[in-house]
Amino acid sequence: MPNTRFLQSAVFIIITATILTACSESVTPPVEQSSQAPVVADAGEAPVGRLDKSVVPSHYRIELRVDPRQDSFSGLTEIDVTFSEPRDQIWLHGKNLQIEEVWLSSAGAERIEATYEEKLESGVALITLADPVEPGNATLHLKYSAPFNTSTNALFKVVRGEDSYAATQFQPIAARQVFPGFDDPGFKVPFDLSLVTKADDVAITTTPEKSLETLDDGFVRRTFETTRPLPTYLLAFAIGPYDLVDIGSIPPNDIRDRPVPLRGLVARGLGERMTYALKHTAGLLTVLEEYFGTPYPYRKLDLIAVPESFGGAMENVGAITYDEGLILMDEDSSLDQRRRYTVVHAHEMSHMWFGDLVTPDWWTDIWLNESFATWMMNKAANSYWPEGEFDRRTLSGALGAMDNDSLAAAREIREPIDHNDKIMSAFDGITYRKGGGVLAMLERYIGEERFQKGIQLHMERHADGSANANDFIASVAEGSGVSEIDAAFKSFIEQPGVPLISAEVICEEGQKPRLEVSQSRYAPLGSSIDPGASQWLVPMCVSYDADGARNSTCAMLRESKQTIQLESDACPSQLHPNADGAGYYRFTMNQSWLDGLVAGSATLPASEALVLVDSLYASFLAGEANANSVVGGMATLVNHPAWDVAAAAMGNLELMSYYWDNEDLDSILPSLRNMVKPRFDQLAGADDEGSKLLRRRMQRFLIVIAKDQELRRPLAEQAAARIGLHGEADPSAVPVDEMETTLSVGVQDLGEPFFDLLLVQGLASEDPAFRDAAFGALARTEDPVLVAKLQAAVLAGNFQGNDLVGILFRQMARNATTDLTYVWLIENDKVIIEMIPEHFRSRIVPQLGGSFCSADKAVEWETFVKSRADMIPGYERDLAQATESVRLCAALKDAQGANLLAALQGYH
Ligand SMILES: [Zn+2]
């Protein structure tokens, strides 16, 4: 109904004119109808997406009474609102709230009674007033109670032993299950919050506590300082017998003249495990303050280790929440765990500026939040921990997103969100990883310092407000002084797909060498993508040997075909079409140039070698490179000096192993061992971080994938000793970095007694690292009897959040357990779906079928997921992607399976 909005505006103008006229000394006599009810604007249909701006909030006062020992909580919410037109109905958000009282007060009416009705499943509610109100200010008053959420979303409770804790996860749209309000990110207003809790419980929220009042029933009322303007999704609450760990404030520095009080909240008894995370916070925060050129924006910072996995970490203002495994550790924890903490913590803290201080005005631009934080986390981590080599993580992430981006059902980074059910689809690899890579490309093109100036200007301009992608581009262009970025940036964020650059080196007598390049959209074998239908503006740089030195030349590709002149007299002996891996694209070259690049890859910079690993494998998936060349290429690149290049090449070898069962699989294992073992042996004794990380990954590959018996043998014994299978448990029997691999060997080689004991110990453990390793190992069982036991443990509700999801994916992905898991999943679908955290259920369920490799299974899976559509609103995109992946896998196996198998078997 395109005219409705226009009609509403017209009504608004007329009414305003009437009032103005009435109040001024106009010669026009007051309009007689002014004492009658105004013409009320129609509230229209229930909004499935963004709320309109005819009623906007300006301030909230929320009091929650929360006792996590109960099954429900209660609340009082007052919202100051402004009406821009006369209304007797108000659309807002609220879900599962039992409203006891609802009314409105305004200057003209002390109390207008109202009714409240939830209209849509996604939490859209309608308030109907007994009398209409005039444009102007008013206050909504609501009294209600609500159940705790049972799937680690909204306000949920966690029972651990004798203790009950409450915590929150609001993003994207779960705040509406805790208080009624205008739950859109564009509404940023101050909140006054108070909590009524048991006197003994710790209770925290977004701002520092201002006052404490003792009530007479063993409860207290804590009142907190007014927040800065915030959207609803960034509030947080934690209540319960948490340990409160205080290692002192973050001291002032060059940028900030006040200390930032810093504390940790963690389940009772685990306080000590928070000190590592707290200790490293000041350093990371300072790096971010220096980058943004502005102090940490909020009054305090609490880090909350949520006692049950809710699926990651969340950048709530001043009260960041983490799964325990991401934050509970110490100096002796595994290198991988400490690295993960570093990047995740940097990610969440960078959101305090980018996301919290400056917020997207609608979910369409949530990608910018996540892309930026993904890019920033690696930059900050690299600056804080230089030996960690985090500088290539954004590139690796972007390359990792390219498979998903190669699907016909791929999503563009900036996909318009017009429905509540579609919001979660914006939180995917395209948003985080491709978006991070595209920002890195932009930074590279503009220059590091100038890009930083653009970011700083953006923060300054939009602090405490909202901004969209256009505002961001404008800030970067203006702050950096580089204006021509708009079209190139948009060509990457507003269309899906990976550009494929074909490069041909031309060397002719008497002429300088040149490169003929053409661009198309990358399409895997069997894809329905039309490669010629997309075009990008690609900032492209190539590197090559020129007159004995390494040179690079850059150009902006604007056409489908273009020529780049090289700055060299002689024909280069080697050329890389993506210098420093700075561009988000894949490349192909003719076979001899590609072979030359692989043969000389040991001298390529790590970033270029990473791109080569990806482009070579992608070329095979597209049906271009032959099986021998890709197998030989990966075997060569496994020996690249950079640890992450070697790991990426090995990762592709692992992918190649997934196509086979039984004898076929057995027949390639010796080759896989031969390819990786020499490099693994070289790593013995090396103690730089990269070598340690690579050694751990290669050990896992050799033992778990390539079934190296020599390496396996001692591990089963170590695993038995670690959990005390034959006597006292010995915690020192297995190095922390090798825990999961070692326990996996125990699960696979020591049978039921080991499995049973590990399950008991994993479930009972309060050490998240051990728990993760134990669950990861249990999920690697291939014995049908033990698979059934694992399934029973899942159905008994023993695993939550990421733990549960990890088990389901592992069991589905492994050939030996796929069918058993599939049958079980179908039989118990409703129960299992309900166990998956509500906020990512609609994404996880369809993806579970993504590891099949037959066209028939794609059809079956589609039918199954659709039969559960009512439980997973918004599932469509993930289902389309999962089934497309399955069909592409089947197409590749049909076309190239025999060749690949022969190439793998033939490698010596
Ligand atoms: Zn984030």
Residues whose N, C-alpha, C, O or C-beta is under 5 A from the ligand:
A	BS01	ZN	E370 A373
